[in-house]
Amino acid sequence: MEVLGSAAEVAAVSPDLMLRWAAQALEPGYPHERGRAWRRGSAVAVFAPRLNRSDRLVHAGEVDDVVALLREVLPTVSGEKVRLLAGAPLAAQVAERLGTEVLATFGWMHLDAPPPQRPVPGVEWLTDADVPAIDALLREANPGSYLFPDDPGAVRWAGIRGADGAPISVAGDSWPAPGLRYVSGVATRPDHRGEGLSTRVCTFITRELARLGDVVLMVDPDNEPALRLYRGLGYRYAAISAGRR
């Protein structure tokens, strides 16, 4: 088993975008305990403590190599709430072989087309002065959001303001990894839904973040409006599963 010490080392041995996203935990400035990463054959695993609200053990590769690697790695990763994260087919095979449990399957989407270039009226990067209003909006419109302004992974927020100047639709740039940006915290005030505001905000943030590298996000598989929006912007869907030992 080979120990990998940086995001660049992870990217050099695997093109998997979830591994690259998790590998931010290996970099200076990561806001929680430093992560760890390993390689065995085709398999790569990255442990990222408290990444986007969970201790995540992301893995990819051929199933035999992954199973062998996780048998070595899992005893060294502490905590009862570690979440194994992988593409859904691999996660199912790993669960069967190791006796782990698949908890949920959802969507991982990455921008797989040229970013939108059309004008996006009324969308801007919000400021620190907007943080209380962003927080209030999310708690009203998307209380289950995995991103709020006080999250240490929150970088900045894009949004549209209403007539009173307060944000009525937002999306967050969050948990960035080298060469990769992650969109989360998308919400529109309930009394302004159906006006296309989330489409405008997501178009803007996708365009801006694509200038910095690959762009990814997670989505519930039954959220048809969100799936239509993201696919229309050029994101491609892949099923992923989270599990526990």
Backbone hydrogen bonds in HBPLUS format (Angstrom, degrees):
<---DONOR---> <-ACCEPTOR-->    atom                        ^
c    i                          cat <-CA-CA->   ^        H-A-AA   ^      H-
h    n   atom  resd res      DA  || num        DHA   H-A  angle D-A-AA Bond
n    s   type  num  typ     dist DA aas  dist angle  dist       angle   num
A0002-GLU N   A0039-ARG O   2.83 MM  37  5.06 174.5  1.84 159.0 159.7     1
A0039-ARG N   A0002-GLU O   2.76 MM  37  5.06 145.0  1.88 148.0 156.2     2
A0004-LEU N   A0037-ALA O   2.94 MM  33  5.09 169.3  1.95 122.4 126.0     3
A0010-VAL N   A0006-SER O   3.14 MM   4  6.51 154.4  2.21 146.2 153.0     4
A0011-ALA N   A0007-ALA O   2.93 MM   4  6.17 167.1  1.94 154.2 157.2     5
A0012-ALA N   A0008-ALA O   2.98 MM   4  6.09 139.4  2.15 138.6 149.4     6
A0013-VAL N   A0010-VAL O   3.14 MM   3  5.53 145.2  2.27 107.4 116.6     7
A0014-SER N   A0010-VAL O   3.10 MM   4  6.24 128.6  2.37 149.0 163.3     8
A0020-ARG N   A0016-ASP O   3.12 MM   4  6.45 156.6  2.18 145.3 152.1     9
A0021-TRP N   A0017-LEU O   2.87 MM   4  6.07 151.4  1.95 144.0 151.7    10
A0022-ALA N   A0018-MET O   2.92 MM   4  6.15 165.1  1.94 151.0 154.3    11
A0023-ALA N   A0019-LEU O   2.89 MM   4  6.01 141.1  2.05 144.2 155.3    12
A0024-GLN N   A0021-TRP O   3.33 MM   3  5.99 168.6  2.35 115.2 117.7    13
A0025-ALA N   A0022-ALA O   3.07 MM   3  6.14 172.8  2.08 129.9 131.7    14
A0026-LEU N   A0023-ALA O   3.00 MM   3  5.45 166.3  2.02 114.1 118.6    15
A0027-GLU N   A0024-GLN O   3.08 MM   3  5.40 164.7  2.11 112.8 117.7    16
A0035-GLY N   A0025-ALA O   2.79 MM  10  4.70 175.3  1.79 125.3 126.4    17
A0030-TYR N   A0027-GLU O   3.27 MM   3  5.97 155.3  2.34 138.5 138.1    18
A0036-ARG N   A0047-PHE O   3.09 MM  11  5.20 147.3  2.20 134.9 145.0    19
A0047-PHE N   A0036-ARG O   2.73 MM  11  5.20 168.0  1.74 159.2 163.5    20
A0038-TRP N   A0045-ALA O   2.90 MM   7  5.42 155.0  1.96 155.0 162.0    21
A0045-ALA N   A0038-TRP O   3.03 MM   7  5.42 158.8  2.08 144.4 149.1    22
A0040-ARG N   A0043-ALA O   2.93 MM   3  5.22 159.5  1.98 143.2 148.7    23
A0043-ALA N   A0040-ARG O   2.93 MM   3  5.22 146.0  2.05 139.3 134.2    24
A0044-VAL N   A0060-ALA O   2.98 MM  16  5.64 156.2  2.03 159.5 164.5    25
A0060-ALA N   A0044-VAL O   3.04 MM  16  5.64 148.9  2.14 155.8 164.6    26
A0046-VAL N   A0058-VAL O   2.81 MM  12  5.24 156.4  1.86 151.8 159.7    27
A0058-VAL N   A0046-VAL O   2.86 MM  12  5.24 141.7  2.01 164.3 156.1    28
A0048-ALA N   A0056-ARG O   2.77 MM   8  5.21 165.5  1.79 158.0 162.6    29
A0056-ARG N   A0048-ALA O   3.05 MM   8  5.21 168.5  2.06 138.2 135.8    30
A0051-LEU N   A0054-SER O   2.75 MM   3  5.37 117.8  2.13 152.4 144.5    31
A0054-SER N   A0051-LEU O   3.25 MM   3  5.37 164.5  2.28 107.3 112.1    32
A0083-ARG N   A0055-ASP O   2.73 MM  28  6.01 172.3  1.74 167.9 169.8    33
A0057-LEU N   A0083-ARG O   2.81 MM  26  5.96 165.7  1.83 148.3 149.6    34
A0085-LEU N   A0057-LEU O   3.02 MM  28  5.96 160.6  2.06 133.2 132.5    35
A0059-HIS N   A0085-LEU O   3.07 MM  26  6.46 151.3  2.16 163.9 168.2    36
A0065-ASP N   A0062-GLU O   3.04 MM   3  5.48 113.9  2.50 110.0 124.9    37
A0066-VAL N   A0062-GLU O   2.87 MM   4  6.08 160.1  1.91 157.4 164.0    38
A0067-VAL N   A0063-VAL O   2.87 MM   4  5.99 168.6  1.88 156.7 158.8    39
A0068-ALA N   A0064-ASP O   3.11 MM   4  6.29 163.2  2.14 145.1 149.8    40
A0069-LEU N   A0065-ASP O   2.90 MM   4  6.08 157.2  1.95 148.0 154.6    41
A0070-LEU N   A0066-VAL O   2.82 MM   4  6.02 169.3  1.83 158.9 161.5    42
A0071-ARG N   A0067-VAL O   2.99 MM   4  6.13 148.9  2.09 145.3 153.5    43
A0072-GLU N   A0069-LEU O   3.02 MM   3  5.30 129.9  2.28 102.2 115.3    44
A0073-VAL N   A0069-LEU O   2.90 MM   4  6.14 155.6  1.96 149.8 157.9    45
A0074-LEU N   A0070-LEU O   2.86 MM   4  5.47 168.2  1.87 143.8 147.8    46
A0076-THR N   A0073-VAL O   2.84 MM   3  5.46 148.8  1.94 122.2 132.1    47
A0077-VAL N   A0074-LEU O   3.18 MM   3  5.27 159.2  2.22 108.0 114.3    48
A0084-LEU N   A0243-GLY O   2.79 MM 159  4.85 152.2  1.87 130.9 136.9    49
A0243-GLY N   A0084-LEU O   2.78 MM 159  4.85 148.2  1.88 137.1 145.9    50
A0086-ALA N   A0241-SER O   3.25 MM 155  5.79 156.9  2.31 152.4 159.1    51
A0241-SER N   A0086-ALA O   2.89 MM 155  5.79 163.2  1.91 172.5 178.2    52
A0091-ALA N   A0087-GLY O   2.87 MM   4  6.01 166.0  1.89 162.9 167.5    53
A0088-ALA N   A0239-ALA O   2.94 MM 151  5.47 175.5  1.94 126.7 126.1    54
A0092-ALA N   A0088-ALA O   3.04 MM   4  6.20 156.8  2.09 153.1 157.4    55
A0093-GLN N   A0089-PRO O   3.19 MM   4  6.46 157.8  2.25 145.5 151.1    56
A0094-VAL N   A0090-LEU O   2.87 MM   4  6.09 163.5  1.89 159.7 164.4    57
A0095-ALA N   A0091-ALA O   2.94 MM   4  6.06 159.5  1.99 146.0 151.7    58
A0096-GLU N   A0092-ALA O   3.10 MM   4  6.30 155.0  2.16 143.4 149.6    59
A0097-ARG N   A0093-GLN O   3.01 MM   4  6.23 157.0  2.07 148.1 154.4    60
A0098-LEU N   A0094-VAL O   2.82 MM   4  5.84 161.6  1.86 158.1 162.4    61
A0099-GLY N   A0095-ALA O   2.84 MM   4  5.20 130.6  2.09 133.3 141.8    62
A0101-GLU N   A0244-ARG O   2.78 MM 143  5.32 174.6  1.78 168.8 169.7    63
A0244-ARG N   A0101-GLU O   2.82 MM 143  5.32 147.4  1.92 146.7 157.5    64
A0103-LEU N   A0242-ALA O   2.74 MM 139  5.70 152.7  1.81 143.4 153.0    65
A0104-ALA N   A0242-ALA O   3.31 MM 138  5.49 157.7  2.36 144.7 147.9    66
A0242-ALA N   A0104-ALA O   2.89 MM 138  5.49 157.7  1.94 156.8 164.4    67
A0106-PHE N   A0240-ILE O   2.87 MM 134  5.58 155.0  1.93 157.4 165.5    68
A0240-ILE N   A0106-PHE O   2.89 MM 134  5.58 167.2  1.91 154.4 158.2    69
A0107-GLY N   A0219-VAL O   2.81 MM 112  4.94 156.6  1.86 170.0 168.7    70
A0219-VAL N   A0107-GLY O   2.95 MM 112  4.94 152.5  2.03 131.9 136.6    71
A0108-TRP N   A0238-ALA O   2.87 MM 130  5.27 162.0  1.90 157.5 163.7    72
A0238-ALA N   A0108-TRP O   2.88 MM 130  5.27 135.6  2.08 144.5 158.5    73
A0109-MET N   A0217-LEU O   2.90 MM 108  5.38 174.8  1.91 158.4 159.1    74
A0217-LEU N   A0109-MET O   2.91 MM 108  5.38 139.7  2.08 151.7 158.4    75
A0110-HIS N   A0236-ARG O   3.12 MM 126  5.48 145.3  2.24 140.0 147.3    76
A0236-ARG N   A0110-HIS O   2.83 MM 126  5.48 158.2  1.88 144.8 147.6    77
A0111-LEU N   A0215-VAL O   2.87 MM 104  5.49 161.3  1.91 160.1 164.3    78
A0112-ASP N   A0234-GLY O   2.82 MM 122  5.75 165.6  1.84 149.7 151.7    79
A0124-GLU N   A0159-GLY O   3.03 MM  35  5.66 157.4  2.08 151.0 157.2    80
A0159-GLY N   A0124-GLU O   2.88 MM  35  5.66 154.0  1.95 158.0 166.7    81
A0126-LEU N   A0157-TRP O   2.80 MM  31  5.59 166.2  1.82 158.0 162.9    82
A0130-ASP N   A0127-THR O   2.93 MM   3  5.38 151.8  2.01 110.5 119.2    83
A0131-VAL N   A0128-ASP O   3.15 MM   3  5.40 165.0  2.17 111.0 115.7    84
A0133-ALA N   A0130-ASP O   3.03 MM   3  5.39 116.1  2.46 109.3 124.7    85
A0134-ILE N   A0130-ASP O   2.89 MM   4  6.11 155.4  1.95 159.2 167.3    86
A0135-ASP N   A0131-VAL O   2.94 MM   4  6.11 166.9  1.95 159.5 162.3    87
A0136-ALA N   A0132-PRO O   3.01 MM   4  6.20 160.4  2.04 144.8 150.1    88
A0137-LEU N   A0133-ALA O   2.93 MM   4  6.06 156.4  1.99 144.8 151.3    89
A0138-LEU N   A0134-ILE O   2.97 MM   4  6.23 165.5  1.99 155.8 158.7    90
A0139-ARG N   A0135-ASP O   3.01 MM   4  6.21 161.8  2.05 151.0 156.2    91
A0140-GLU N   A0136-ALA O   3.06 MM   4  6.23 137.3  2.25 140.5 151.2    92
A0140-GLU N   A0137-LEU O   3.21 MM   3  5.22 129.8  2.47  94.7 107.8    93
A0141-ALA N   A0137-LEU O   2.79 MM   4  5.88 174.1  1.79 160.6 162.7    94
A0142-ASN N   A0138-LEU O   2.71 MM   4  4.89 152.0  1.78 133.2 141.2    95
A0145-SER N   A0142-ASN O   2.95 MM   3  5.47 157.1  2.00 126.2 127.1    96
A0151-ASP N   A0148-PHE O   2.96 MM   3  5.48 165.7  1.98 122.9 126.9    97
A0154-ALA N   A0151-ASP O   3.07 MM   3  5.45 166.6  2.09 115.8 120.1    98
A0175-TRP N   A0153-GLY O   2.74 MM  22  4.57 153.2  1.81 128.0 137.4    99
A0155-VAL N   A0173-ASP O   2.87 MM  18  5.52 156.2  1.92 157.1 160.4   100
A0156-ARG N   A0173-ASP O   3.36 MM  17  5.38 154.7  2.42 137.6 142.9   101
A0173-ASP N   A0156-ARG O   2.89 MM  17  5.38 174.6  1.90 162.3 164.2   102
A0158-ALA N   A0171-ALA O   2.91 MM  13  5.42 168.3  1.92 168.6 169.4   103
A0171-ALA N   A0158-ALA O   3.02 MM  13  5.42 141.2  2.18 147.6 149.9   104
A0160-ILE N   A0169-SER O   2.95 MM   9  5.35 147.4  2.06 147.0 154.7   105
A0168-ILE N   A0160-ILE O   2.76 MM   8  5.89 165.5  1.78 166.7 166.2   106
A0162-GLY N   A0166-ALA O   2.79 MM   4  5.61 161.2  1.82 155.2 156.8   107
A0165-GLY N   A0162-GLY O   2.97 MM   3  5.24 163.6  2.00 113.5 118.2   108
A0189-ARG N   A0168-ILE O   2.82 MM  21  5.27 168.1  1.83 151.2 154.0   109
A0170-VAL N   A0187-ALA O   2.82 MM  17  5.49 159.9  1.86 161.0 168.0   110
A0187-ALA N   A0170-VAL O   3.03 MM  17  5.49 157.3  2.09 146.1 148.1   111
A0172-GLY N   A0184-SER O   2.66 MM  12  5.14 156.0  1.71 174.4 175.9   112
A0184-SER N   A0172-GLY O   3.04 MM  12  5.14 158.5  2.09 138.9 145.2   113
A0174-SER N   A0182-TYR O   2.90 MM   8  5.40 165.9  1.92 165.5 168.2   114
A0177-ALA N   A0180-LEU O   3.00 MM   3  5.05 153.9  2.07 142.1 149.6   115
A0180-LEU N   A0177-ALA O   2.92 MM   3  5.05 157.0  1.97 139.9 133.2   116
A0214-ASP N   A0179-GLY O   3.02 MM  35  6.29 148.5  2.12 147.0 137.1   117
A0181-ARG N   A0214-ASP O   2.78 MM  33  6.19 159.1  1.82 158.7 165.0   118
A0216-VAL N   A0181-ARG O   2.92 MM  35  6.33 155.0  1.99 157.0 165.2   119
A0183-VAL N   A0216-VAL O   2.95 MM  33  6.35 161.9  1.98 163.0 166.6   120
A0192-HIS N   A0189-ARG O   2.81 MM   3  5.48 163.4  1.84 130.3 134.2   121
A0193-ARG N   A0190-PRO O   3.36 MM   3  5.38 172.3  2.37 107.9 108.5   122
A0200-ARG N   A0196-GLY O   3.19 MM   4  6.50 155.8  2.26 144.9 150.8   123
A0201-VAL N   A0197-LEU O   2.92 MM   4  6.24 165.5  1.94 157.9 161.6   124
A0202-CYS N   A0198-SER O   2.84 MM   4  5.88 166.7  1.86 149.8 154.1   125
A0203-THR N   A0199-THR O   2.89 MM   4  5.91 147.6  2.00 141.3 150.5   126
A0204-PHE N   A0200-ARG O   3.02 MM   4  6.19 161.6  2.05 147.1 151.7   127
A0205-ILE N   A0201-VAL O   2.93 MM   4  6.19 171.5  1.94 156.2 157.9   128
A0206-THR N   A0202-CYS O   2.95 MM   4  5.83 154.0  2.02 137.9 145.5   129
A0207-ARG N   A0203-THR O   3.05 MM   4  6.16 164.4  2.07 146.9 151.2   130
A0208-GLU N   A0204-PHE O   2.96 MM   4  6.20 166.4  1.98 155.7 159.4   131
A0209-LEU N   A0205-ILE O   2.92 MM   4  5.92 164.0  1.95 146.1 150.9   132
A0210-ALA N   A0206-THR O   2.97 MM   4  5.94 148.2  2.07 145.8 153.9   133
A0211-ARG N   A0208-GLU O   3.34 MM   3  5.68 150.8  2.43 102.6 110.5   134
A0212-LEU N   A0209-LEU O   2.85 MM   3  5.34 159.6  1.89 115.3 122.4   135
A0223-ASN N   A0220-ASP O   3.19 MM   3  5.43 167.4  2.21 115.1 116.5   136
A0227-LEU N   A0223-ASN O   2.96 MM   4  6.22 161.2  1.99 156.4 162.7   137
A0228-ARG N   A0224-GLU O   2.93 MM   4  6.08 163.8  1.95 155.8 159.1   138
A0229-LEU N   A0225-PRO O   3.03 MM   4  6.22 159.3  2.08 145.2 151.1   139
A0230-TYR N   A0226-ALA O   2.89 MM   4  6.12 173.9  1.89 160.7 160.9   140
A0231-ARG N   A0227-LEU O   2.91 MM   4  5.93 163.5  1.94 149.2 154.6   141
A0232-GLY N   A0228-ARG O   2.93 MM   4  5.94 150.6  2.02 141.0 149.5   142
A0233-LEU N   A0229-LEU O   3.17 MM   4  6.49 127.4  2.46 138.3 151.8   143
A0233-LEU N   A0230-TYR O   3.07 MM   3  5.08 136.6  2.27  95.5 107.8   144
A0235-TYR N   A0230-TYR O   2.99 MM   5  5.42 165.1  2.01 146.7 143.2   145
A0234-GLY N   A0231-ARG O   3.02 MM   3  5.07 154.5  2.09 102.4 110.5   146
